[in-house]
């Protein structure tokens, strides 16, 4: 959707800061090469590395026998209570109330990301700003639902004459949906009393029911995904119950509350059977609601959301408008969807034989019209287009307003497709020396790499980014830069050479780090946390990669493998001791 | 995404099927609010401009009186209000450089906390910011305004923040070391918050009171739910729900407060204002409104979150501001950076002039305001946190004279060099040195103007005496 054009180049700008000036510290020292397919242990790969799980021998005095230490080969790690982020909240009220109302992207605070995703429990915070919007949105959604003629079944009762009984019935119908679990009578009674008290205070029946429903939508049981352990601080792993599993699965694929078949399976207690779980997953992936997976997983793993903030200089690139931005977004989303449905292998994200273009985007790319205003499947072999590295989404997201940003493009490939960590530079960065006029980008960057401590990272990033220099700030084709012909060939530090972006993309697709990296991102997104030291996470990521490769890079198989992993199916408590905030 | 059109006030009101009514019931106004009316209101504002300044074009030479005719390039827009501002040179905020790169994020986070950002996604921990200490201090003194504080920003979080946990780069107000207060960035949202506008038809006092009882019963139930859930959770999760309970309690305290009837409320800002400049102007109007009507005494406002607003075509600069600062020496980049700064200082000057021109009591609003402007870094090209640019407008209720250039020096000069090392021990030592030129000490002085005494802001150890004499 059109975003307020606030700080367009923030992603790029930040990353410039990260790489362009830095004297990188031994990039390769923490790089997971994976050249032999055997993962090395890389504690801080791609992210800050969740080091403080609070596990490992910390004892808060609880715990069934022997539960005070974790075993890294069996510990599933811990996932804290997780607040519904904006997308999840909006999808959830959509599914519960059949509404298109929701939290406003302009007013609701943007959800913070950790490890690349905004569904991370540990980074989340909440203030009255959030709650104020949860509250006003709840009021609006409820007023709309209760004002409908006829009301949906969840909000009607059999004996309208008896208000208390009616409120009781609605609570019985609605609260288990809202809280994604069975809600005992004693708990329901407290909500019902909100309605009956309001009624006794002179409210109308509708007003009084609205108060009850509002209490439900502001309850932590609704706003937070909560998994309660019998021993909240014990390290003993336990399997999730059916409702917890249905919830995890649903927010993973739908970014929303469990649908009727999932709830039914949970009520029957059959969801945990592996075959039933796979069947549910396959059904869900076919459901239109699975688009949320493309919006929220692919939207953040790939720079689809970042594209919203690209702000090329309007004077130099007057052709870049919202229609073109939308066509670029669709190109990436539709190709990803083909990967998700199994039409393509995940490698073909990088080297597909076709893509989705409309006339506008084809013209922008300098290709023949495709004869459609809507994006359609278009053969693209030998056109220099199609793969992620040749799509406007990546090219325009990683550019400055007035010039391309080869380092940022290279850095994106390195961190998001190969999961290599680019370390931080030291303090006291000096002003960058002025550029020497008449030098090509390649020459300028070569000078930039004279410092050996820079070279470790830039030897990887620069050849990748420079290979994409034929694509300008908005991803259109060009032959020269500042009058200098562009040479898209290059060599990676390990000697692998490529002639053009397509060959580079092929190298990335064939790199053993790629499937492992995709697996890592997916796993982190599914659990709502980054990988943690001292747990079985690294082992799981390796297993995911093996299964993924064995399936010939079928994304659906990777999704199934994540869901079948022990950390997805089970959990443990968290013995960490929180210091008291002053 | 288009499934979810922005839920603006109109959508909300449509959804509620009722029309807007501002509650105006004197009988419902809390007694504290009326008591606060009697005190001369001192207010404090903290503004952050992104990406630093260029020192040689900012610093007005030697210490002494500011000569409006001889201001350096970046301060020229202040000529008309030079007698109402102080320029403070030489202040350091050494905790704002916790380590290495990412200095924009911890710099922004450190502006008001003067604390070092903990670089761990699993343990976001900073300090309590000066503006929140002000709000908490005023409440503790029994000074209650409609809203305890207002946090504003022109932009949302930076798109890229993995190198530091995101909250550091997007929130400079922290109500405790673990709770960043995400700023409001939608002018209509700010207006709703300031006016307390609620959905609901023209209500009688009885209906209004009944509504309040309904809200209270809902929020009380929610708080009970939080407590019962907390008993079943580990420490980290309990803390998360504490945060939620704190937020709910604040909502509960605010729904009963109503705007003063003595002040003319502003109209709701128009919908769909997307241009930065237009939204900026609305944010200026809203801040002035809040100050004039004494709706809050504490405001923090960011021209942009870390890494800046992107390109600034409205300032005549099509290139990314932050990126320019990293290539300051190339081509005409320095001139472009200066143009961005010119625009920012022009906005500061225009706002100061509006404060000056707003009568209050015997004088002007400006007399009772402290507007502290600084940046997330000293100079964009250097990412330094020594010798920060600091502009202080207003007289803090008569606490100090204006029209001066004050120059500060660290008594122990090793602080700056120690702070530049990679050794966390040495950096901590540098931050803790009792040098008088700490930005944190300025914050203590500003808090004192509000009657909030004895506050500790990050690494502060005293107030800034040179300011007051």
Boltz contact constraints between the chains, C-beta under 6 A:
constraints:
  - contact:
      token1: [A, 1]
      token2: [B, 1]
      max_distance: 6.0
  - contact:
      token1: [A, 1]
      token2: [B, 2]
      max_distance: 6.0
  - contact:
      token1: [A, 4]
      token2: [B, 274]
      max_distance: 6.0
  - contact:
      token1: [A, 6]
      token2: [B, 155]
      max_distance: 6.0
  - contact:
      token1: [A, 7]
      token2: [B, 155]
      max_distance: 6.0
  - contact:
      token1: [A, 7]
      token2: [B, 304]
      max_distance: 6.0
  - contact:
      token1: [A, 7]
      token2: [B, 309]
      max_distance: 6.0
  - contact:
      token1: [A, 7]
      token2: [B, 310]
      max_distance: 6.0
  - contact:
      token1: [A, 8]
      token2: [B, 310]
      max_distance: 6.0
  - contact:
      token1: [A, 9]
      token2: [B, 310]
      max_distance: 6.0
  - contact:
      token1: [A, 9]
      token2: [B, 320]
      max_distance: 6.0
  - contact:
      token1: [A, 10]
      token2: [B, 158]
      max_distance: 6.0
  - contact:
      token1: [A, 10]
      token2: [B, 159]
      max_distance: 6.0
  - contact:
      token1: [A, 10]
      token2: [B, 307]
      max_distance: 6.0
  - contact:
      token1: [A, 11]
      token2: [B, 159]
      max_distance: 6.0
  - contact:
      token1: [A, 11]
      token2: [B, 160]
      max_distance: 6.0
  - contact:
      token1: [A, 13]
      token2: [B, 307]
      max_distance: 6.0
  - contact:
      token1: [A, 13]
      token2: [B, 320]
      max_distance: 6.0
  - contact:
      token1: [A, 13]
      token2: [B, 322]
      max_distance: 6.0
  - contact:
      token1: [A, 13]
      token2: [B, 323]
      max_distance: 6.0
  - contact:
      token1: [A, 14]
      token2: [B, 158]
      max_distance: 6.0
  - contact:
      token1: [A, 14]
      token2: [B, 160]
      max_distance: 6.0
  - contact:
      token1: [A, 14]
      token2: [B, 307]
      max_distance: 6.0
  - contact:
      token1: [A, 15]
      token2: [B, 160]
      max_distance: 6.0
  - contact:
      token1: [A, 16]
      token2: [B, 323]
      max_distance: 6.0
  - contact:
      token1: [A, 16]
      token2: [B, 326]
      max_distance: 6.0
  - contact:
      token1: [A, 18]
      token2: [B, 163]
      max_distance: 6.0
  - contact:
      token1: [A, 21]
      token2: [B, 326]
      max_distance: 6.0
  - contact:
      token1: [A, 48]
      token2: [B, 120]
      max_distance: 6.0
  - contact:
      token1: [A, 48]
      token2: [B, 121]
      max_distance: 6.0
  - contact:
      token1: [A, 50]
      token2: [B, 122]
      max_distance: 6.0
  - contact:
      token1: [A, 52]
      token2: [B, 122]
      max_distance: 6.0
  - contact:
      token1: [A, 52]
      token2: [B, 123]
      max_distance: 6.0
  - contact:
      token1: [A, 80]
      token2: [B, 236]
      max_distance: 6.0
  - contact:
      token1: [A, 80]
      token2: [B, 237]
      max_distance: 6.0
  - contact:
      token1: [A, 81]
      token2: [B, 237]
      max_distance: 6.0
  - contact:
      token1: [A, 81]
      token2: [B, 240]
      max_distance: 6.0
  - contact:
      token1: [A, 90]
      token2: [B, 4]
      max_distance: 6.0
  - contact:
      token1: [A, 100]
      token2: [B, 3]
      max_distance: 6.0
  - contact:
      token1: [A, 101]
      token2: [B, 7]
      max_distance: 6.0
  - contact:
      token1: [A, 101]
      token2: [B, 15]
      max_distance: 6.0
  - contact:
      token1: [A, 102]
      token2: [B, 4]
      max_distance: 6.0
  - contact:
      token1: [A, 102]
      token2: [B, 7]
      max_distance: 6.0
  - contact:
      token1: [A, 104]
      token2: [B, 6]
      max_distance: 6.0
  - contact:
      token1: [A, 104]
      token2: [B, 7]
      max_distance: 6.0
  - contact:
      token1: [A, 106]
      token2: [B, 6]
      max_distance: 6.0
  - contact:
      token1: [A, 106]
      token2: [B, 186]
      max_distance: 6.0
  - contact:
      token1: [A, 107]
      token2: [B, 186]
      max_distance: 6.0
  - contact:
      token1: [A, 107]
      token2: [B, 189]
      max_distance: 6.0
  - contact:
      token1: [A, 109]
      token2: [B, 182]
      max_distance: 6.0
  - contact:
      token1: [A, 110]
      token2: [B, 156]
      max_distance: 6.0
  - contact:
      token1: [A, 110]
      token2: [B, 157]
      max_distance: 6.0
  - contact:
      token1: [A, 112]
      token2: [B, 166]
      max_distance: 6.0
  - contact:
      token1: [A, 112]
      token2: [B, 167]
      max_distance: 6.0
  - contact:
      token1: [A, 113]
      token2: [B, 166]
      max_distance: 6.0
  - contact:
      token1: [A, 114]
      token2: [B, 121]
      max_distance: 6.0
  - contact:
      token1: [A, 122]
      token2: [B, 121]
      max_distance: 6.0
  - contact:
      token1: [A, 122]
      token2: [B, 122]
      max_distance: 6.0
  - contact:
      token1: [A, 123]
      token2: [B, 121]
      max_distance: 6.0
  - contact:
      token1: [A, 123]
      token2: [B, 165]
      max_distance: 6.0
  - contact:
      token1: [A, 125]
      token2: [B, 179]
      max_distance: 6.0
  - contact:
      token1: [A, 125]
      token2: [B, 180]
      max_distance: 6.0
  - contact:
      token1: [A, 126]
      token2: [B, 243]
      max_distance: 6.0
  - contact:
      token1: [A, 126]
      token2: [B, 244]
      max_distance: 6.0
  - contact:
      token1: [A, 126]
      token2: [B, 247]
      max_distance: 6.0
  - contact:
      token1: [A, 127]
      token2: [B, 181]
      max_distance: 6.0
  - contact:
      token1: [A, 127]
      token2: [B, 247]
      max_distance: 6.0
  - contact:
      token1: [A, 128]
      token2: [B, 247]
      max_distance: 6.0
  - contact:
      token1: [A, 128]
      token2: [B, 250]
      max_distance: 6.0
  - contact:
      token1: [A, 128]
      token2: [B, 251]
      max_distance: 6.0
  - contact:
      token1: [A, 129]
      token2: [B, 182]
      max_distance: 6.0
  - contact:
      token1: [A, 131]
      token2: [B, 247]
      max_distance: 6.0
  - contact:
      token1: [A, 131]
      token2: [B, 248]
      max_distance: 6.0
  - contact:
      token1: [A, 131]
      token2: [B, 251]
      max_distance: 6.0
  - contact:
      token1: [A, 132]
      token2: [B, 251]
      max_distance: 6.0
  - contact:
      token1: [A, 136]
      token2: [B, 12]
      max_distance: 6.0
  - contact:
      token1: [A, 140]
      token2: [B, 12]
      max_distance: 6.0
  - contact:
      token1: [A, 140]
      token2: [B, 15]
      max_distance: 6.0
  - contact:
      token1: [A, 140]
      token2: [B, 16]
      max_distance: 6.0
  - contact:
      token1: [A, 143]
      token2: [B, 15]
      max_distance: 6.0
  - contact:
      token1: [A, 143]
      token2: [B, 16]
      max_distance: 6.0
  - contact:
      token1: [A, 144]
      token2: [B, 15]
      max_distance: 6.0
  - contact:
      token1: [A, 147]
      token2: [B, 17]
      max_distance: 6.0
  - contact:
      token1: [A, 194]
      token2: [B, 217]
      max_distance: 6.0
  - contact:
      token1: [A, 194]
      token2: [B, 221]
      max_distance: 6.0
  - contact:
      token1: [A, 197]
      token2: [B, 217]
      max_distance: 6.0
  - contact:
      token1: [A, 198]
      token2: [B, 214]
      max_distance: 6.0
  - contact:
      token1: [A, 201]
      token2: [B, 210]
      max_distance: 6.0
  - contact:
      token1: [A, 201]
      token2: [B, 213]
      max_distance: 6.0
  - contact:
      token1: [A, 211]
      token2: [B, 214]
      max_distance: 6.0
  - contact:
      token1: [A, 211]
      token2: [B, 218]
      max_distance: 6.0
  - contact:
      token1: [A, 214]
      token2: [B, 218]
      max_distance: 6.0
  - contact:
      token1: [A, 215]
      token2: [B, 218]
      max_distance: 6.0
  - contact:
      token1: [A, 215]
      token2: [B, 221]
      max_distance: 6.0
  - contact:
      token1: [A, 218]
      token2: [B, 222]
      max_distance: 6.0
  - contact:
      token1: [A, 219]
      token2: [B, 222]
      max_distance: 6.0
  - contact:
      token1: [A, 219]
      token2: [B, 225]
      max_distance: 6.0
  - contact:
      token1: [A, 220]
      token2: [B, 225]
      max_distance: 6.0
  - contact:
      token1: [A, 220]
      token2: [B, 226]
      max_distance: 6.0
  - contact:
      token1: [A, 220]
      token2: [B, 229]
      max_distance: 6.0
  - contact:
      token1: [A, 220]
      token2: [B, 241]
      max_distance: 6.0
  - contact:
      token1: [A, 228]
      token2: [B, 232]
      max_distance: 6.0
  - contact:
      token1: [A, 232]
      token2: [B, 233]
      max_distance: 6.0
  - contact:
      token1: [A, 232]
      token2: [B, 234]
      max_distance: 6.0
  - contact:
      token1: [A, 233]
      token2: [B, 234]
      max_distance: 6.0
  - contact:
      token1: [A, 306]
      token2: [B, 159]
      max_distance: 6.0
  - contact:
      token1: [A, 309]
      token2: [B, 159]
      max_distance: 6.0
  - contact:
      token1: [A, 311]
      token2: [B, 310]
      max_distance: 6.0
  - contact:
      token1: [A, 311]
      token2: [B, 311]
      max_distance: 6.0
  - contact:
      token1: [A, 313]
      token2: [B, 318]
      max_distance: 6.0
  - contact:
      token1: [A, 400]
      token2: [B, 320]
      max_distance: 6.0
  - contact:
      token1: [A, 400]
      token2: [B, 323]
      max_distance: 6.0
  - contact:
      token1: [A, 401]
      token2: [B, 311]
      max_distance: 6.0
  - contact:
      token1: [A, 401]
      token2: [B, 318]
      max_distance: 6.0
  - contact:
      token1: [A, 401]
      token2: [B, 319]
      max_distance: 6.0
  - contact:
      token1: [A, 401]
      token2: [B, 320]
      max_distance: 6.0
  - contact:
      token1: [A, 402]
      token2: [B, 318]
      max_distance: 6.0
  - contact:
      token1: [A, 402]
      token2: [B, 319]
      max_distance: 6.0
  - contact:
      token1: [A, 424]
      token2: [B, 100]
      max_distance: 6.0
  - contact:
      token1: [A, 424]
      token2: [B, 101]
      max_distance: 6.0
  - contact:
      token1: [A, 425]
      token2: [B, 101]
      max_distance: 6.0
  - contact:
      token1: [A, 426]
      token2: [B, 100]
      max_distance: 6.0
  - contact:
      token1: [A, 427]
      token2: [B, 100]
      max_distance: 6.0
  - contact:
      token1: [A, 427]
      token2: [B, 420]
      max_distance: 6.0
  - contact:
      token1: [A, 428]
      token2: [B, 420]
      max_distance: 6.0
  - contact:
      token1: [A, 429]
      token2: [B, 383]
      max_distance: 6.0
  - contact:
      token1: [A, 431]
      token2: [B, 328]
      max_distance: 6.0
  - contact:
      token1: [A, 431]
      token2: [B, 329]
      max_distance: 6.0
  - contact:
      token1: [A, 431]
      token2: [B, 381]
      max_distance: 6.0
  - contact:
      token1: [A, 432]
      token2: [B, 327]
      max_distance: 6.0
  - contact:
      token1: [A, 433]
      token2: [B, 329]
      max_distance: 6.0
  - contact:
      token1: [A, 434]
      token2: [B, 329]
      max_distance: 6.0
  - contact:
      token1: [A, 434]
      token2: [B, 330]
      max_distance: 6.0
  - contact:
      token1: [A, 435]
      token2: [B, 330]
      max_distance: 6.0
  - contact:
      token1: [A, 573]
      token2: [B, 234]
      max_distance: 6.0
  - contact:
      token1: [A, 574]
      token2: [B, 234]
      max_distance: 6.0
  - contact:
      token1: [A, 574]
      token2: [B, 236]
      max_distance: 6.0
  - contact:
      token1: [A, 576]
      token2: [B, 235]
      max_distance: 6.0
  - contact:
      token1: [A, 576]
      token2: [B, 236]
      max_distance: 6.0
  - contact:
      token1: [A, 577]
      token2: [B, 235]
      max_distance: 6.0
  - contact:
      token1: [A, 578]
      token2: [B, 235]
      max_distance: 6.0
  - contact:
      token1: [A, 578]
      token2: [B, 236]
      max_distance: 6.0
  - contact:
      token1: [A, 578]
      token2: [B, 239]
      max_distance: 6.0
  - contact:
      token1: [A, 581]
      token2: [B, 176]
      max_distance: 6.0
  - contact:
      token1: [A, 581]
      token2: [B, 177]
      max_distance: 6.0
  - contact:
      token1: [A, 581]
      token2: [B, 178]
      max_distance: 6.0
